């Protein structure tokens, strides 16, 4: 997590890694579902900053979905970061700080 203050705004950056391993002796296809927070407050902005690989789908509710093909006995890592921006004086709950 990275914290920044810009004027009266506070920015929090969060990053995650998901490791997928195919332990089978054959190729597989899999789906990975995850999400980033969704704000119910108009002054709290949440944005997916980067994702490797890019998700195949991203909904308005910040649901992320990847469709992956993994060769036999291989692994792949999904990495993504998102930014939460809000006024410094606004108390935000539900996030790691």
C-alpha positions in Angstrom: 0.0 0.0 0.0 1.2 3.5 -0.9 -0.2 6.7 0.7 0.0 10.1 -0.9 -1.5 13.5 -0.1 -2.4 15.9 -2.9 -3.8 19.2 -1.7 -6.8 18.1 0.3 -7.0 14.6 -1.3 -5.6 11.4 0.1 -4.6 8.6 -2.3 -4.2 5.0 -1.2 -2.8 2.5 -3.7 -3.3 -1.2 -3.1 -1.7 -4.1 -5.0 -2.4 -7.8 -5.1 -1.0 -10.9 -6.7 -2.9 -14.1 -7.4 -0.9 -17.2 -8.3 -2.5 -20.0 -10.3 -0.8 -23.4 -10.7 -1.7 -26.2 -13.0 -0.5 -29.4 -11.3 -2.1 -31.6 -13.9 -0.4 -33.4 -16.7 -2.7 -31.7 -19.3 -3.5 -28.2 -20.4 -6.4 -26.5 -18.6 -8.7 -23.5 -19.0 -9.7 -21.6 -15.8 -11.6 -18.5 -14.8 -10.4 -16.3 -12.0 -12.9 -13.9 -10.3 -12.0 -11.1 -8.0 -13.1 -7.5 -7.2 -11.9 -4.2 -6.1 -13.9 -2.0 -3.7 -16.9 -0.1 -5.0 -17.7 3.3 -3.4 -21.1 4.3 -2.3 -20.0 7.9 -1.6 -19.6 10.4 -4.5 -16.4 11.9 -3.0 -14.6 8.5 -2.9 -13.1 7.5 -6.3 -11.8 4.1 -7.0 -9.9 3.2 -10.1 -8.1 0.1 -11.4 -4.6 1.5 -12.2 -3.0 -1.6 -13.8 -3.5 -5.3 -14.3 -1.3 -7.9 -15.8 -2.7 -9.7 -17.7 -5.6 -7.3 -18.3 -9.0 -8.8 -17.1 -11.2 -10.1 -19.9 -14.2 -8.5 -18.2 -14.6 -5.6 -15.7 -18.1 -4.7 -14.5 -19.4 -1.3 -13.3 -19.4 -2.9 -9.8 -15.6 -3.5 -10.1 -15.9 -7.2 -10.6 -12.9 -8.6 -12.4 -12.7 -11.8 -14.5 -9.8 -13.5 -16.2 -10.1 -16.4 -18.6 -6.8 -18.3 -18.6 -5.2 -21.2 -20.4 -2.5 -22.9 -18.5 -0.2 -25.6 -20.1 0.4 -28.8 -18.1 2.5 -28.3 -15.0 2.8 -24.5 -15.3 1.9 -21.4 -13.3 0.7 -17.9 -14.0 0.5 -14.8 -11.8 -2.1 -12.1 -12.0 -1.0 -8.7 -10.6 -3.3 -5.7 -10.2 -3.3 -2.3 -8.5 -6.1 0.1 -7.7 -6.2 3.6 -6.3 -8.6 5.0 -3.7 -8.9 8.8 -3.6 -10.9 10.7 -1.1 -10.9 14.1 0.8 -8.4 14.0 3.6 -11.1 14.8 6.2 -13.4 12.1 5.1 -13.3 8.9 7.3 -13.2 5.8 5.1 -13.9 2.4 6.6 -13.4 -1.1 5.3 -9.9 -0.5 3.8 -6.6 -1.6 5.1 -4.7 1.4 6.4 
